[in-house]
Amino acid sequence: MNKDQVKGTLKEAAGKVQETTGKVIGSTEQQLKGIKKKVEGQAQKNAGDMKEIIKDAGKQ
């Protein structure tokens, strides 16, 4: 597991929390910020996954 995978997973989780908080308090702005953060985290995690795939392919 590399830094991008870890950071992406954490950012995705924080986004989910922010989105849920926005729903609870009725703040569309917070919901949208949470969704944005969640998507950014997913993208960062996917980039980390690709790095691992490339790294593993280089070992073969």
CHARMM-style PDB file with segment names, atoms N, HN, CA, C and O in Angstrom:
ATOM      1  N   MET     1       0.852  -1.172   0.000  1.00  0.00      PROA
ATOM      2  CA  MET     1       0.000   0.000   0.000  1.00  0.00      PROA
ATOM      3  C   MET     1       0.902   1.241   0.000  1.00  0.00      PROA
ATOM      4  O   MET     1       1.847   1.331   0.783  1.00  0.00      PROA
ATOM      5  N   ASN     2       0.599   2.188  -0.883  1.00  0.00      PROA
ATOM      6  HN  ASN     2      -0.169   2.115  -1.520  1.00  0.00      PROA
ATOM      7  CA  ASN     2       1.426   3.389  -0.973  1.00  0.00      PROA
ATOM      8  C   ASN     2       0.699   4.609  -0.391  1.00  0.00      PROA
ATOM      9  O   ASN     2      -0.458   4.528   0.022  1.00  0.00      PROA
ATOM     10  N   LYS     3       1.415   5.737  -0.374  1.00  0.00      PROA
ATOM     11  HN  LYS     3       2.354   5.803  -0.709  1.00  0.00      PROA
ATOM     12  CA  LYS     3       0.869   6.961   0.244  1.00  0.00      PROA
ATOM     13  C   LYS     3      -0.437   7.400  -0.408  1.00  0.00      PROA
ATOM     14  O   LYS     3      -1.375   7.799   0.282  1.00  0.00      PROA
ATOM     15  N   ASP     4      -0.500   7.326  -1.749  1.00  0.00      PROA
ATOM     16  HN  ASP     4       0.262   7.002  -2.310  1.00  0.00      PROA
ATOM     17  CA  ASP     4      -1.714   7.769  -2.434  1.00  0.00      PROA
ATOM     18  C   ASP     4      -2.919   6.908  -2.057  1.00  0.00      PROA
ATOM     19  O   ASP     4      -4.030   7.419  -1.916  1.00  0.00      PROA
ATOM     20  N   GLN     5      -2.705   5.631  -1.899  1.00  0.00      PROA
ATOM     21  HN  GLN     5      -1.803   5.215  -2.014  1.00  0.00      PROA
ATOM     22  CA  GLN     5      -3.809   4.754  -1.504  1.00  0.00      PROA
ATOM     23  C   GLN     5      -4.315   5.119  -0.108  1.00  0.00      PROA
ATOM     24  O   GLN     5      -5.522   5.180   0.123  1.00  0.00      PROA
ATOM     25  N   VAL     6      -3.393   5.360   0.814  1.00  0.00      PROA
ATOM     26  HN  VAL     6      -2.412   5.311   0.626  1.00  0.00      PROA
ATOM     27  CA  VAL     6      -3.765   5.694   2.186  1.00  0.00      PROA
ATOM     28  C   VAL     6      -4.446   7.059   2.246  1.00  0.00      PROA
ATOM     29  O   VAL     6      -5.519   7.200   2.832  1.00  0.00      PROA
ATOM     30  N   LYS     7      -3.811   8.070   1.632  1.00  0.00      PROA
ATOM     31  HN  LYS     7      -2.939   7.956   1.155  1.00  0.00      PROA
ATOM     32  CA  LYS     7      -4.382   9.418   1.655  1.00  0.00      PROA
ATOM     33  C   LYS     7      -5.738   9.452   0.956  1.00  0.00      PROA
ATOM     34  O   LYS     7      -6.667  10.115   1.417  1.00  0.00      PROA
ATOM     35  N   GLY     8      -5.841   8.735  -0.155  1.00  0.00      PROA
ATOM     36  HN  GLY     8      -5.086   8.196  -0.529  1.00  0.00      PROA
ATOM     37  CA  GLY     8      -7.102   8.700  -0.886  1.00  0.00      PROA
ATOM     38  C   GLY     8      -8.218   8.072  -0.072  1.00  0.00      PROA
ATOM     39  O   GLY     8      -9.344   8.567  -0.063  1.00  0.00      PROA
ATOM     40  N   THR     9      -7.906   6.988   0.607  1.00  0.00      PROA
ATOM     41  HN  THR     9      -6.991   6.586   0.600  1.00  0.00      PROA
ATOM     42  CA  THR     9      -8.895   6.308   1.444  1.00  0.00      PROA
ATOM     43  C   THR     9      -9.356   7.217   2.586  1.00  0.00      PROA
ATOM     44  O   THR     9     -10.546   7.281   2.896  1.00  0.00      PROA
ATOM     45  N   LEU    10      -8.405   7.917   3.206  1.00  0.00      PROA
ATOM     46  HN  LEU    10      -7.438   7.864   2.954  1.00  0.00      PROA
ATOM     47  CA  LEU    10      -8.752   8.833   4.297  1.00  0.00      PROA
ATOM     48  C   LEU    10      -9.588  10.006   3.796  1.00  0.00      PROA
ATOM     49  O   LEU    10     -10.551  10.408   4.449  1.00  0.00      PROA
ATOM     50  N   LYS    11      -9.223  10.556   2.637  1.00  0.00      PROA
ATOM     51  HN  LYS    11      -8.440  10.229   2.107  1.00  0.00      PROA
ATOM     52  CA  LYS    11      -9.974  11.682   2.077  1.00  0.00      PROA
ATOM     53  C   LYS    11     -11.385  11.239   1.696  1.00  0.00      PROA
ATOM     54  O   LYS    11     -12.350  11.979   1.886  1.00  0.00      PROA
ATOM     55  N   GLU    12     -11.494  10.036   1.162  1.00  0.00      PROA
ATOM     56  HN  GLU    12     -10.710   9.435   1.007  1.00  0.00      PROA
ATOM     57  CA  GLU    12     -12.809   9.505   0.796  1.00  0.00      PROA
ATOM     58  C   GLU    12     -13.690   9.352   2.042  1.00  0.00      PROA
ATOM     59  O   GLU    12     -14.871   9.701   2.028  1.00  0.00      PROA
ATOM     60  N   ALA    13     -13.099   8.828   3.113  1.00  0.00      PROA
ATOM     61  HN  ALA    13     -12.140   8.544   3.125  1.00  0.00      PROA
ATOM     62  CA  ALA    13     -13.852   8.652   4.360  1.00  0.00      PROA
ATOM     63  C   ALA    13     -14.280  10.013   4.935  1.00  0.00      PROA
ATOM     64  O   ALA    13     -15.408  10.166   5.404  1.00  0.00      PROA
ATOM     65  N   ALA    14     -13.374  10.990   4.894  1.00  0.00      PROA
ATOM     66  HN  ALA    14     -12.458  10.865   4.513  1.00  0.00      PROA
ATOM     67  CA  ALA    14     -13.706  12.325   5.398  1.00  0.00      PROA
ATOM     68  C   ALA    14     -14.832  12.941   4.571  1.00  0.00      PROA
ATOM     69  O   ALA    14     -15.706  13.625   5.104  1.00  0.00      PROA
ATOM     70  N   GLY    15     -14.800  12.692   3.270  1.00  0.00      PROA
ATOM     71  HN  GLY    15     -14.090  12.137   2.836  1.00  0.00      PROA
ATOM     72  CA  GLY    15     -15.856  13.201   2.406  1.00  0.00      PROA
ATOM     73  C   GLY    15     -17.205  12.595   2.726  1.00  0.00      PROA
ATOM     74  O   GLY    15     -18.225  13.284   2.712  1.00  0.00      PROA
ATOM     75  N   LYS    16     -17.207  11.292   3.018  1.00  0.00      PROA
ATOM     76  HN  LYS    16     -16.379  10.733   3.029  1.00  0.00      PROA
ATOM     77  CA  LYS    16     -18.460  10.622   3.391  1.00  0.00      PROA
ATOM     78  C   LYS    16     -19.026  11.219   4.674  1.00  0.00      PROA
ATOM     79  O   LYS    16     -20.231  11.439   4.789  1.00  0.00      PROA
ATOM     80  N   VAL    17     -18.137  11.479   5.641  1.00  0.00      PROA
ATOM     81  HN  VAL    17     -17.158  11.300   5.547  1.00  0.00      PROA
ATOM     82  CA  VAL    17     -18.572  12.073   6.912  1.00  0.00      PROA
ATOM     83  C   VAL    17     -19.140  13.470   6.668  1.00  0.00      PROA
ATOM     84  O   VAL    17     -20.194  13.819   7.199  1.00  0.00      PROA
ATOM     85  N   GLN    18     -18.436  14.265   5.862  1.00  0.00      PROA
ATOM     86  HN  GLN    18     -17.579  13.981   5.431  1.00  0.00      PROA
ATOM     87  CA  GLN    18     -18.894  15.624   5.589  1.00  0.00      PROA
ATOM     88  C   GLN    18     -20.225  15.613   4.838  1.00  0.00      PROA
ATOM     89  O   GLN    18     -21.107  16.425   5.118  1.00  0.00      PROA
ATOM     90  N   GLU    19     -20.367  14.691   3.884  1.00  0.00      PROA
ATOM     91  HN  GLU    19     -19.651  14.032   3.656  1.00  0.00      PROA
ATOM     92  CA  GLU    19     -21.624  14.585   3.138  1.00  0.00      PROA
ATOM     93  C   GLU    19     -22.779  14.219   4.070  1.00  0.00      PROA
ATOM     94  O   GLU    19     -23.854  14.815   4.001  1.00  0.00      PROA
ATOM     95  N   THR    20     -22.550  13.245   4.933  1.00  0.00      PROA
ATOM     96  HN  THR    20     -21.676  12.761   4.989  1.00  0.00      PROA
ATOM     97  CA  THR    20     -23.579  12.818   5.875  1.00  0.00      PROA
ATOM     98  C   THR    20     -23.930  13.936   6.855  1.00  0.00      PROA
ATOM     99  O   THR    20     -25.101  14.151   7.168  1.00  0.00      PROA
ATOM    100  N   THR    21     -22.926  14.632   7.328  1.00  0.00      PROA
ATOM    101  HN  THR    21     -21.974  14.457   7.073  1.00  0.00      PROA
ATOM    102  CA  THR    21     -23.161  15.762   8.233  1.00  0.00      PROA
ATOM    103  C   THR    21     -24.019  16.818   7.541  1.00  0.00      PROA
ATOM    104  O   THR    21     -24.936  17.379   8.141  1.00  0.00      PROA
ATOM    105  N   GLY    22     -23.713  17.076   6.284  1.00  0.00      PROA
ATOM    106  HN  GLY    22     -22.969  16.620   5.796  1.00  0.00      PROA
ATOM    107  CA  GLY    22     -24.502  18.040   5.522  1.00  0.00      PROA
ATOM    108  C   GLY    22     -25.958  17.629   5.408  1.00  0.00      PROA
ATOM    109  O   GLY    22     -26.862  18.460   5.496  1.00  0.00      PROA
ATOM    110  N   LYS    23     -26.176  16.321   5.208  1.00  0.00      PROA
ATOM    111  HN  LYS    23     -25.442  15.646   5.136  1.00  0.00      PROA
ATOM    112  CA  LYS    23     -27.555  15.815   5.132  1.00  0.00      PROA
ATOM    113  C   LYS    23     -28.272  16.009   6.462  1.00  0.00      PROA
ATOM    114  O   LYS    23     -29.426  16.434   6.499  1.00  0.00      PROA
ATOM    115  N   VAL    24     -27.577  15.694   7.554  1.00  0.00      PROA
ATOM    116  HN  VAL    24     -26.639  15.349   7.524  1.00  0.00      PROA
ATOM    117  CA  VAL    24     -28.175  15.771   8.886  1.00  0.00      PROA
ATOM    118  C   VAL    24     -28.553  17.203   9.249  1.00  0.00      PROA
ATOM    119  O   VAL    24     -29.627  17.457   9.795  1.00  0.00      PROA
ATOM    120  N   ILE    25     -27.651  18.135   8.936  1.00  0.00      PROA
ATOM    121  HN  ILE    25     -26.779  17.929   8.493  1.00  0.00      PROA
ATOM    122  CA  ILE    25     -27.924  19.525   9.309  1.00  0.00      PROA
ATOM    123  C   ILE    25     -28.670  20.295   8.221  1.00  0.00      PROA
ATOM    124  O   ILE    25     -28.995  21.470   8.395  1.00  0.00      PROA
ATOM    125  N   GLY    26     -28.936  19.637   7.114  1.00  0.00      PROA
ATOM    126  HN  GLY    26     -28.673  18.683   6.973  1.00  0.00      PROA
ATOM    127  CA  GLY    26     -29.697  20.268   6.041  1.00  0.00      PROA
ATOM    128  C   GLY    26     -28.904  21.279   5.235  1.00  0.00      PROA
ATOM    129  O   GLY    26     -29.461  22.250   4.724  1.00  0.00      PROA
ATOM    130  N   SER    27     -27.602  21.050   5.122  1.00  0.00      PROA
ATOM    131  HN  SER    27     -27.149  20.261   5.537  1.00  0.00      PROA
ATOM    132  CA  SER    27     -26.741  21.978   4.379  1.00  0.00      PROA
ATOM    133  C   SER    27     -26.320  21.358   3.046  1.00  0.00      PROA
ATOM    134  O   SER    27     -25.480  20.460   2.997  1.00  0.00      PROA
ATOM    135  N   THR    28     -26.915  21.850   1.986  1.00  0.00      PROA
ATOM    136  HN  THR    28     -27.597  22.580   2.026  1.00  0.00      PROA
ATOM    137  CA  THR    28     -26.559  21.370   0.651  1.00  0.00      PROA
ATOM    138  C   THR    28     -25.096  21.666   0.340  1.00  0.00      PROA
ATOM    139  O   THR    28     -24.415  20.866  -0.303  1.00  0.00      PROA
ATOM    140  N   GLU    29     -24.619  22.818   0.799  1.00  0.00      PROA
ATOM    141  HN  GLU    29     -25.171  23.467   1.322  1.00  0.00      PROA
ATOM    142  CA  GLU    29     -23.218  23.200   0.565  1.00  0.00      PROA
ATOM    143  C   GLU    29     -22.261  22.168   1.164  1.00  0.00      PROA
ATOM    144  O   GLU    29     -21.301  21.755   0.514  1.00  0.00      PROA
ATOM    145  N   GLN    30     -22.527  21.755   2.406  1.00  0.00      PROA
ATOM    146  HN  GLN    30     -23.307  22.091   2.934  1.00  0.00      PROA
ATOM    147  CA  GLN    30     -21.671  20.755   3.055  1.00  0.00      PROA
ATOM    148  C   GLN    30     -21.769  19.399   2.360  1.00  0.00      PROA
ATOM    149  O   GLN    30     -20.773  18.686   2.239  1.00  0.00      PROA
ATOM    150  N   GLN    31     -22.954  19.051   1.910  1.00  0.00      PROA
ATOM    151  HN  GLN    31     -23.763  19.630   2.009  1.00  0.00      PROA
ATOM    152  CA  GLN    31     -23.129  17.796   1.184  1.00  0.00      PROA
ATOM    153  C   GLN    31     -22.274  17.807  -0.085  1.00  0.00      PROA
ATOM    154  O   GLN    31     -21.576  16.836  -0.376  1.00  0.00      PROA
ATOM    155  N   LEU    32     -22.331  18.904  -0.832  1.00  0.00      PROA
ATOM    156  HN  LEU    32     -22.898  19.693  -0.595  1.00  0.00      PROA
ATOM    157  CA  LEU    32     -21.571  19.002  -2.080  1.00  0.00      PROA
ATOM    158  C   LEU    32     -20.068  18.997  -1.828  1.00  0.00      PROA
ATOM    159  O   LEU    32     -19.308  18.382  -2.576  1.00  0.00      PROA
ATOM    160  N   LYS    33     -19.646  19.684  -0.770  1.00  0.00      PROA
ATOM    161  HN  LYS    33     -20.264  20.183  -0.162  1.00  0.00      PROA
ATOM    162  CA  LYS    33     -18.220  19.663  -0.416  1.00  0.00      PROA
ATOM    163  C   LYS    33     -17.786  18.246  -0.054  1.00  0.00      PROA
ATOM    164  O   LYS    33     -16.688  17.816  -0.409  1.00  0.00      PROA
ATOM    165  N   GLY    34     -18.644  17.530   0.648  1.00  0.00      PROA
ATOM    166  HN  GLY    34     -19.536  17.880   0.937  1.00  0.00      PROA
ATOM    167  CA  GLY    34     -18.339  16.152   1.026  1.00  0.00      PROA
ATOM    168  C   GLY    34     -18.252  15.248  -0.188  1.00  0.00      PROA
ATOM    169  O   GLY    34     -17.362  14.402  -0.273  1.00  0.00      PROA
ATOM    170  N   ILE    35     -19.169  15.422  -1.124  1.00  0.00      PROA
ATOM    171  HN  ILE    35     -19.891  16.109  -1.054  1.00  0.00      PROA
ATOM    172  CA  ILE    35     -19.147  14.615  -2.350  1.00  0.00      PROA
ATOM    173  C   ILE    35     -17.870  14.899  -3.136  1.00  0.00      PROA
ATOM    174  O   ILE    35     -17.226  13.982  -3.646  1.00  0.00      PROA
ATOM    175  N   LYS    36     -17.510  16.191  -3.230  1.00  0.00      PROA
ATOM    176  HN  LYS    36     -18.033  16.936  -2.816  1.00  0.00      PROA
ATOM    177  CA  LYS    36     -16.282  16.576  -3.950  1.00  0.00      PROA
ATOM    178  C   LYS    36     -15.062  15.920  -3.306  1.00  0.00      PROA
ATOM    179  O   LYS    36     -14.209  15.360  -3.996  1.00  0.00      PROA
ATOM    180  N   LYS    37     -14.988  15.995  -1.978  1.00  0.00      PROA
ATOM    181  HN  LYS    37     -15.680  16.450  -1.418  1.00  0.00      PROA
ATOM    182  CA  LYS    37     -13.852  15.413  -1.260  1.00  0.00      PROA
ATOM    183  C   LYS    37     -13.818  13.898  -1.438  1.00  0.00      PROA
ATOM    184  O   LYS    37     -12.750  13.303  -1.578  1.00  0.00      PROA
ATOM    185  N   LYS    38     -14.995  13.286  -1.431  1.00  0.00      PROA
ATOM    186  HN  LYS    38     -15.863  13.770  -1.317  1.00  0.00      PROA
ATOM    187  CA  LYS    38     -15.093  11.839  -1.598  1.00  0.00      PROA
ATOM    188  C   LYS    38     -14.573  11.434  -2.983  1.00  0.00      PROA
ATOM    189  O   LYS    38     -13.813  10.473  -3.108  1.00  0.00      PROA
ATOM    190  N   VAL    39     -14.982  12.161  -4.008  1.00  0.00      PROA
ATOM    191  HN  VAL    39     -15.599  12.941  -3.907  1.00  0.00      PROA
ATOM    192  CA  VAL    39     -14.546  11.859  -5.377  1.00  0.00      PROA
ATOM    193  C   VAL    39     -13.035  12.071  -5.524  1.00  0.00      PROA
ATOM    194  O   VAL    39     -12.349  11.276  -6.166  1.00  0.00      PROA
ATOM    195  N   GLU    40     -12.525  13.154  -4.921  1.00  0.00      PROA
ATOM    196  HN  GLU    40     -13.082  13.801  -4.400  1.00  0.00      PROA
ATOM    197  CA  GLU    40     -11.084  13.398  -4.953  1.00  0.00      PROA
ATOM    198  C   GLU    40     -10.325  12.249  -4.288  1.00  0.00      PROA
ATOM    199  O   GLU    40      -9.289  11.806  -4.785  1.00  0.00      PROA
ATOM    200  N   GLY    41     -10.845  11.779  -3.175  1.00  0.00      PROA
ATOM    201  HN  GLY    41     -11.686  12.139  -2.771  1.00  0.00      PROA
ATOM    202  CA  GLY    41     -10.219  10.661  -2.475  1.00  0.00      PROA
ATOM    203  C   GLY    41     -10.232   9.387  -3.302  1.00  0.00      PROA
ATOM    204  O   GLY    41      -9.244   8.654  -3.336  1.00  0.00      PROA
ATOM    205  N   GLN    42     -11.350   9.122  -3.969  1.00  0.00      PROA
ATOM    206  HN  GLN    42     -12.152   9.718  -3.942  1.00  0.00      PROA
ATOM    207  CA  GLN    42     -11.439   7.942  -4.827  1.00  0.00      PROA
ATOM    208  C   GLN    42     -10.416   8.027  -5.960  1.00  0.00      PROA
ATOM    209  O   GLN    42      -9.762   7.039  -6.293  1.00  0.00      PROA
ATOM    210  N   ALA    43     -10.287   9.217  -6.547  1.00  0.00      PROA
ATOM    211  HN  ALA    43     -10.818  10.020  -6.277  1.00  0.00      PROA
ATOM    212  CA  ALA    43      -9.336   9.401  -7.648  1.00  0.00      PROA
ATOM    213  C   ALA    43      -7.896   9.206  -7.164  1.00  0.00      PROA
ATOM    214  O   ALA    43      -7.086   8.577  -7.845  1.00  0.00      PROA
ATOM    215  N   GLN    44      -7.591   9.740  -6.001  1.00  0.00      PROA
ATOM    216  HN  GLN    44      -8.249  10.250  -5.447  1.00  0.00      PROA
ATOM    217  CA  GLN    44      -6.242   9.594  -5.457  1.00  0.00      PROA
ATOM    218  C   GLN    44      -5.954   8.129  -5.127  1.00  0.00      PROA
ATOM    219  O   GLN    44      -4.851   7.640  -5.373  1.00  0.00      PROA
ATOM    220  N   LYS    45      -6.929   7.443  -4.579  1.00  0.00      PROA
ATOM    221  HN  LYS    45      -7.825   7.840  -4.379  1.00  0.00      PROA
ATOM    222  CA  LYS    45      -6.763   6.021  -4.269  1.00  0.00      PROA
ATOM    223  C   LYS    45      -6.555   5.217  -5.551  1.00  0.00      PROA
ATOM    224  O   LYS    45      -5.714   4.320  -5.602  1.00  0.00      PROA
ATOM    225  N   ASN    46      -7.328   5.547  -6.584  1.00  0.00      PROA
ATOM    226  HN  ASN    46      -8.012   6.276  -6.542  1.00  0.00      PROA
ATOM    227  CA  ASN    46      -7.173   4.848  -7.860  1.00  0.00      PROA
ATOM    228  C   ASN    46      -5.798   5.089  -8.465  1.00  0.00      PROA
ATOM    229  O   ASN    46      -5.206   4.182  -9.049  1.00  0.00      PROA
ATOM    230  N   ALA    47      -5.286   6.315  -8.327  1.00  0.00      PROA
ATOM    231  HN  ALA    47      -5.767   7.053  -7.853  1.00  0.00      PROA
ATOM    232  CA  ALA    47      -3.937   6.613  -8.814  1.00  0.00      PROA
ATOM    233  C   ALA    47      -2.916   5.771  -8.057  1.00  0.00      PROA
ATOM    234  O   ALA    47      -1.969   5.250  -8.646  1.00  0.00      PROA
ATOM    235  N   GLY    48      -3.115   5.644  -6.758  1.00  0.00      PROA
ATOM    236  HN  GLY    48      -3.884   6.068  -6.280  1.00  0.00      PROA
ATOM    237  CA  GLY    48      -2.229   4.802  -5.958  1.00  0.00      PROA
ATOM    238  C   GLY    48      -2.317   3.344  -6.355  1.00  0.00      PROA
ATOM    239  O   GLY    48      -1.308   2.639  -6.377  1.00  0.00      PROA
ATOM    240  N   ASP    49      -3.526   2.887  -6.669  1.00  0.00      PROA
ATOM    241  HN  ASP    49      -4.345   3.459  -6.650  1.00  0.00      PROA
ATOM    242  CA  ASP    49      -3.706   1.507  -7.122  1.00  0.00      PROA
ATOM    243  C   ASP    49      -2.933   1.269  -8.418  1.00  0.00      PROA
ATOM    244  O   ASP    49      -2.288   0.234  -8.589  1.00  0.00      PROA
ATOM    245  N   MET    50      -3.009   2.244  -9.327  1.00  0.00      PROA
ATOM    246  HN  MET    50      -3.534   3.084  -9.188  1.00  0.00      PROA
ATOM    247  CA  MET    50      -2.297   2.107 -10.605  1.00  0.00      PROA
ATOM    248  C   MET    50      -0.788   2.068 -10.391  1.00  0.00      PROA
ATOM    249  O   MET    50      -0.083   1.306 -11.052  1.00  0.00      PROA
ATOM    250  N   LYS    51      -0.297   2.890  -9.467  1.00  0.00      PROA
ATOM    251  HN  LYS    51      -0.870   3.509  -8.930  1.00  0.00      PROA
ATOM    252  CA  LYS    51       1.134   2.875  -9.156  1.00  0.00      PROA
ATOM    253  C   LYS    51       1.559   1.498  -8.665  1.00  0.00      PROA
ATOM    254  O   LYS    51       2.615   0.993  -9.045  1.00  0.00      PROA
ATOM    255  N   GLU    52       0.732   0.896  -7.818  1.00  0.00      PROA
ATOM    256  HN  GLU    52      -0.125   1.306  -7.509  1.00  0.00      PROA
ATOM    257  CA  GLU    52       1.047  -0.438  -7.303  1.00  0.00      PROA
ATOM    258  C   GLU    52       1.050  -1.479  -8.422  1.00  0.00      PROA
ATOM    259  O   GLU    52       1.910  -2.360  -8.455  1.00  0.00      PROA
ATOM    260  N   ILE    53       0.104  -1.377  -9.320  1.00  0.00      PROA
ATOM    261  HN  ILE    53      -0.594  -0.662  -9.293  1.00  0.00      PROA
ATOM    262  CA  ILE    53       0.018  -2.320 -10.442  1.00  0.00      PROA
ATOM    263  C   ILE    53       1.277  -2.207 -11.295  1.00  0.00      PROA
ATOM    264  O   ILE    53       1.878  -3.215 -11.668  1.00  0.00      PROA
ATOM    265  N   ILE    54       1.670  -0.963 -11.600  1.00  0.00      PROA
ATOM    266  HN  ILE    54       1.182  -0.145 -11.297  1.00  0.00      PROA
ATOM    267  CA  ILE    54       2.862  -0.734 -12.422  1.00  0.00      PROA
ATOM    268  C   ILE    54       4.107  -1.231 -11.695  1.00  0.00      PROA
ATOM    269  O   ILE    54       4.985  -1.847 -12.299  1.00  0.00      PROA
ATOM    270  N   LYS    55       4.177  -0.961 -10.399  1.00  0.00      PROA
ATOM    271  HN  LYS    55       3.464  -0.461  -9.907  1.00  0.00      PROA
ATOM    272  CA  LYS    55       5.319  -1.393  -9.585  1.00  0.00      PROA
ATOM    273  C   LYS    55       5.401  -2.925  -9.585  1.00  0.00      PROA
ATOM    274  O   LYS    55       6.477  -3.495  -9.763  1.00  0.00      PROA
ATOM    275  N   ASP    56       4.252  -3.582  -9.383  1.00  0.00      PROA
ATOM    276  HN  ASP    56       3.378  -3.118  -9.238  1.00  0.00      PROA
ATOM    277  CA  ASP    56       4.227  -5.045  -9.364  1.00  0.00      PROA
ATOM    278  C   ASP    56       4.569  -5.627 -10.733  1.00  0.00      PROA
ATOM    279  O   ASP    56       5.235  -6.658 -10.822  1.00  0.00      PROA
ATOM    280  N   ALA    57       4.117  -4.973 -11.793  1.00  0.00      PROA
ATOM    281  HN  ALA    57       3.576  -4.135 -11.721  1.00  0.00      PROA
ATOM    282  CA  ALA    57       4.390  -5.463 -13.145  1.00  0.00      PROA
ATOM    283  C   ALA    57       5.886  -5.359 -13.454  1.00  0.00      PROA
ATOM    284  O   ALA    57       6.433  -6.181 -14.189  1.00  0.00      PROA
ATOM    285  N   GLY    58       6.526  -4.365 -12.900  1.00  0.00      PROA
ATOM    286  HN  GLY    58       6.081  -3.697 -12.303  1.00  0.00      PROA
ATOM    287  CA  GLY    58       7.967  -4.190 -13.094  1.00  0.00      PROA
ATOM    288  C   GLY    58       8.797  -5.255 -12.419  1.00  0.00      PROA
ATOM    289  O   GLY    58       9.938  -5.508 -12.808  1.00  0.00      PROA
ATOM    290  N   LYS    59       8.221  -5.885 -11.397  1.00  0.00      PROA
ATOM    291  HN  LYS    59       7.295  -5.680 -11.081  1.00  0.00      PROA
ATOM    292  CA  LYS    59       8.938  -6.936 -10.667  1.00  0.00      PROA
ATOM    293  C   LYS    59       8.921  -8.267 -11.393  1.00  0.00      PROA
ATOM    294  O   LYS    59       9.732  -9.149 -11.112  1.00  0.00      PROA
ATOM    295  N   GLN    60       7.983  -8.408 -12.336  1.00  0.00      PROA
ATOM    296  HN  GLN    60       7.324  -7.691 -12.563  1.00  0.00      PROA
ATOM    297  CA  GLN    60       7.855  -9.696 -13.010  1.00  0.00      PROA
ATOM    298  C   GLN    60       8.794  -9.852 -14.167  1.00  0.00      PROA
ATOM    299  OT1 GLN    60       8.793 -10.892 -14.827  1.00  0.00      PROA
TER     300      GLN     60
END
